[in-house]
């Protein structure tokens, strides 16, 4: 076990060489994901929302910031949910005062979704301190360190995105 309580070789073998540092990096990433998941649970609980609800708000905030409109179907596609589930989610967020339905600016048959100013303020109040601390941590990196971290995370994303395509057995070296 290392100082964080990780069993060193459980997933990746017991190679004491250079892979030990790589295993430390992967364990740190796993610990970060655990902290992030716990933060998301606390946020959902404090705001009385589900994960898809918060994600829907995020997409609506991003669309508004980019000057784009978001139709229910577009949001459902981004969330990966059916139209029936999307209707339920929209109804719930409208009822709670987090979003509103409005007429589409150019298609009078369509509706768009907009986050309410109150929901933006609520999310900023709930997550503002954490986002500032995260930005401070990232800002403390040098430009070279930042590039290394970004490259690493992009490679990790690629590894995760192709995990189902890899039919080879995991190696124990």
C-alpha positions as CSV (number, residue, x, y, z in Angstrom):
1,X,0.0,0.0,0.0
2,X,1.1,3.5,-0.7
3,X,0.6,6.6,1.5
4,X,-2.9,7.1,0.1
5,X,-3.9,3.5,0.8
6,X,-3.7,2.2,-2.8
7,X,-2.7,-1.4,-3.3
8,X,0.3,-0.9,-5.6
9,X,-0.1,-3.7,-8.2
10,X,-3.8,-4.5,-8.0
11,X,-4.6,-3.3,-11.5
12,X,-1.2,-2.8,-13.1
13,X,1.2,-5.5,-11.7
14,X,4.0,-5.0,-9.3
15,X,6.7,-3.5,-11.5
16,X,8.9,-1.4,-9.2
17,X,10.5,0.5,-12.1
18,X,9.2,3.5,-14.1
19,X,5.6,2.1,-14.1
20,X,5.5,2.8,-10.4
21,X,5.3,6.5,-11.2
22,X,2.7,6.0,-13.9
23,X,0.7,4.0,-11.3
24,X,1.0,6.9,-8.9
25,X,-0.4,9.2,-11.6
26,X,-3.3,6.9,-12.3
27,X,-4.1,6.6,-8.6
28,X,-4.0,10.4,-8.2
29,X,-6.4,10.7,-11.2
30,X,-8.7,8.1,-9.6
31,X,-8.6,10.0,-6.3
32,X,-9.5,13.2,-8.2
33,X,-12.5,11.5,-9.9
34,X,-13.7,10.2,-6.5
35,X,-13.5,13.8,-5.1
36,X,-15.3,15.1,-8.2
37,X,-18.1,12.6,-7.9
38,X,-18.5,13.4,-4.2
39,X,-18.7,17.1,-5.0
40,X,-21.3,16.4,-7.7
41,X,-23.4,14.5,-5.2
42,X,-23.2,17.3,-2.6
43,X,-24.1,19.9,-5.3
44,X,-27.1,17.8,-6.5
45,X,-28.2,17.4,-2.9
46,X,-27.9,21.1,-2.0
47,X,-29.7,22.2,-5.2
48,X,-32.3,19.4,-5.0
49,X,-31.5,18.3,-8.6
50,X,-30.4,15.2,-10.5
51,X,-27.2,15.0,-12.5
52,X,-29.0,15.3,-15.8
53,X,-30.8,18.4,-14.5
54,X,-27.5,20.1,-13.6
55,X,-26.0,19.0,-16.9
56,X,-29.0,20.4,-18.8
57,X,-28.5,23.8,-17.1
58,X,-24.8,23.8,-18.0
59,X,-25.6,23.2,-21.6
60,X,-28.2,26.0,-21.6
61,X,-25.7,28.4,-19.9
62,X,-23.1,27.5,-22.6
63,X,-25.5,27.9,-25.5
64,X,-26.6,31.3,-24.1
65,X,-23.0,32.4,-23.6
66,X,-22.3,31.4,-27.3
67,X,-25.4,33.3,-28.5
68,X,-27.1,30.1,-29.6
69,X,-30.6,28.9,-28.9
70,X,-31.4,25.4,-27.6
71,X,-34.4,23.5,-28.7
72,X,-35.6,20.6,-26.5
73,X,-34.5,18.0,-29.1
74,X,-31.0,19.6,-29.2
75,X,-30.8,19.4,-25.4
76,X,-32.1,15.8,-25.4
77,X,-29.4,14.8,-28.0
78,X,-26.7,16.4,-25.9
79,X,-27.9,14.6,-22.8
80,X,-28.4,11.3,-24.6
81,X,-32.0,10.9,-23.4
82,X,-35.3,10.1,-25.2
83,X,-37.9,12.7,-26.0
84,X,-40.2,11.4,-23.3
85,X,-37.4,11.7,-20.7
86,X,-36.6,15.1,-22.0
87,X,-40.2,16.3,-21.6
88,X,-40.2,15.1,-18.0
89,X,-36.8,16.8,-17.3
90,X,-38.1,20.1,-18.9
91,X,-41.3,20.0,-16.9
92,X,-39.4,19.4,-13.7
93,X,-37.0,22.3,-14.4
94,X,-39.8,24.7,-15.5
95,X,-41.7,23.8,-12.3
96,X,-38.7,24.4,-10.1
97,X,-38.1,27.8,-11.8
98,X,-34.7,26.9,-13.3
99,X,-35.7,27.1,-17.0
100,X,-38.4,28.5,-19.1
101,X,-39.8,27.7,-22.5
102,X,-39.9,30.5,-25.0
103,X,-40.9,30.9,-28.7
104,X,-38.2,30.2,-31.2
105,X,-36.9,33.6,-32.6
106,X,-37.2,32.5,-36.2
107,X,-39.5,29.4,-36.3
108,X,-42.9,30.2,-34.8
109,X,-43.7,26.4,-34.6
110,X,-40.7,25.7,-32.3
111,X,-39.8,26.4,-28.7
112,X,-36.5,27.1,-27.2
113,X,-35.3,26.6,-23.7
114,X,-33.6,29.2,-21.6
115,X,-32.1,29.0,-18.1
116,X,-33.6,31.6,-15.8
117,X,-31.4,34.3,-14.3
118,X,-32.1,32.9,-10.8
119,X,-30.8,29.4,-11.8
120,X,-27.6,31.0,-13.1
121,X,-27.1,32.8,-9.8
122,X,-27.9,29.7,-7.8
123,X,-25.3,27.6,-9.7
124,X,-22.7,30.4,-9.4
125,X,-23.4,30.7,-5.7
126,X,-23.2,26.9,-5.1
127,X,-20.2,26.2,-7.3
128,X,-18.4,29.6,-7.4
129,X,-15.9,28.9,-4.6
130,X,-15.0,25.5,-5.8
131,X,-14.5,26.9,-9.4
132,X,-12.2,29.6,-8.0
133,X,-10.1,27.1,-6.1
134,X,-9.8,24.9,-9.2
135,X,-8.8,27.9,-11.3
136,X,-6.2,28.9,-8.7
137,X,-4.8,25.3,-8.8
138,X,-4.6,25.3,-12.6
139,X,-3.2,28.9,-12.7
140,X,-0.3,27.8,-10.4
141,X,1.1,25.6,-13.2
142,X,3.8,26.9,-15.5
143,X,3.0,27.1,-19.2
144,X,5.1,23.9,-19.8
145,X,3.3,22.1,-16.9
146,X,0.0,23.2,-18.3
147,X,0.8,21.7,-21.7
148,X,1.9,18.4,-20.1
149,X,-1.3,18.2,-18.1
150,X,-3.5,19.0,-21.1
151,X,-1.7,16.5,-23.3
152,X,-2.0,13.8,-20.6
153,X,-5.7,14.4,-20.1
154,X,-6.3,14.4,-23.8
155,X,-4.5,11.0,-24.1
156,X,-6.4,9.7,-21.1
157,X,-9.7,10.7,-22.8
158,X,-8.6,9.0,-26.0
159,X,-7.8,5.9,-24.0
160,X,-11.2,6.0,-22.3
161,X,-13.1,6.7,-25.5
162,X,-11.5,3.6,-27.2
163,X,-11.7,1.2,-24.2
164,X,-14.5,-0.9,-25.8
165,X,-12.5,-1.3,-29.0
166,X,-9.5,-2.9,-27.2
167,X,-10.1,-6.6,-27.1
168,X,-6.6,-7.4,-25.8
169,X,-6.3,-8.7,-22.2
170,X,-4.8,-6.2,-19.8
171,X,-1.1,-6.6,-19.2
172,X,0.4,-7.2,-15.8
173,X,3.7,-5.5,-16.4
